[in-house]
């Protein structure tokens, strides 16, 4: 084909090519080979076939640069700063030691359950019917019952009618901030916190107020002061295995926060993203202790079931639930029935709880391996606390470390890490990186830690 391509490049555009028989004779090739070569050249746009006429060399078209300048006036300035997606979302080559991702590796997913569930869902009525805007009733019931199982005596558990099924929790955050906070109004965020919440807040146009959070969660006095000084009516937090720190609120902290919410007539958006990723403890949702509608509870299945099954739910009570539902209906109308049916199938199989028990042990061994590797090969990297669950280690680097430069150097050396600056709503409180211990090939953790340690040392010398 190379000889044929070279010959065509010297033929004037618009010229007709010889017949296939002539090309076979010219290049001493089989008719099949010549036909495949012509098909490939056609696909590449070098030649074109005109039925009943012949095959011709295509004219070379000079690409004219597109001018989109008119859109500047039509669009105006963006309503919110344009923030790119997190580096934690980028793909990495197979030969890279990937410590940056926010998703667990495929071997940590219930693959057999997922494949079987999708097959059954495709054969069910869900493949051809439109589900209700709030979700399949059976799936609503499952989400309500799961939270209700943690509800103590004396507190009214949620019902299926309190649940709205979402196409992933990210869309839920956007609807909650838009419908319950409103453009220009204050929103309190734990700091550091999930980069997706920061992104959703920016797109909703709300005014973000960082609230520092430590090993036991946010300081009640600081939170109370933030409500009083800003007039905010909502606080976003991750009480269980926070992303990125892995923090789980201390016992009693949830009740303290609930008391502050009641005093200020405010909401807590509880993002229970890592509900299925407990290691040495189990999650304790704050929402289980509230029946007056102060807690808007988000529960996702995306990371624990499969990233291909983007299904989550928000549990809210009273008018807040109706406002969120109205925004979701306007945004996406409903969530795919097949995905809802598949998610429900997975989490109601006996094998689901077997998988979660196994997952707990796998997470612990991976976490401990990465911690041990860092302590041996990168002693400059300080791990303030060993997370009791979740997917990540939050690592403090020496003062003066250029985190962005370190991230680039690590990537050049074959290790991908995530710069901690993405998880701060305002200026970073110090040089941090987030490392995911659930990525592929945990056997490479020691080598990855060695590379990180060497580059931290080199960065501090510069």
Secondary structure, DSSP 8 states (H G I E B T S, - for coil): -HHHHHHHHTS-TT-B---HHHHHHHHT--HHHHHHHHHHHHHTTSEEEETTTEEEE-----------THHHHHH-S-SS------GGGS---TTSEE---SS--GGGS-HHHHHHHHHHHHHSGGGTS---TT--HHHHHHHHHHHHTT--TTS----GGGEEEESSHHHHHHHHIIIII-TT-EEEEEES--HHHHHHHHHHT-EEEEEEEETTEE-HHHHHHHHHHH---EEEE--SS-TTT-----TTHHHHHHHHHHHHT-EEEEEETTTT-BSSS----GGGG--SS-EEEEEE-HHHH-TTS--EEEE--THHHHHHHHHHHHHHSS--HHHHHHHHHHHTSHHHHHHHHHHHHHHHHHHHHHHHHHHHH-TTSEES---SBSSEEEEE--TT--HHHHHHHHHHTTEE-EEGGGG-SSS-SS-EEEEETTSS-GGGHHHHHHHHHHHHHHHHH-
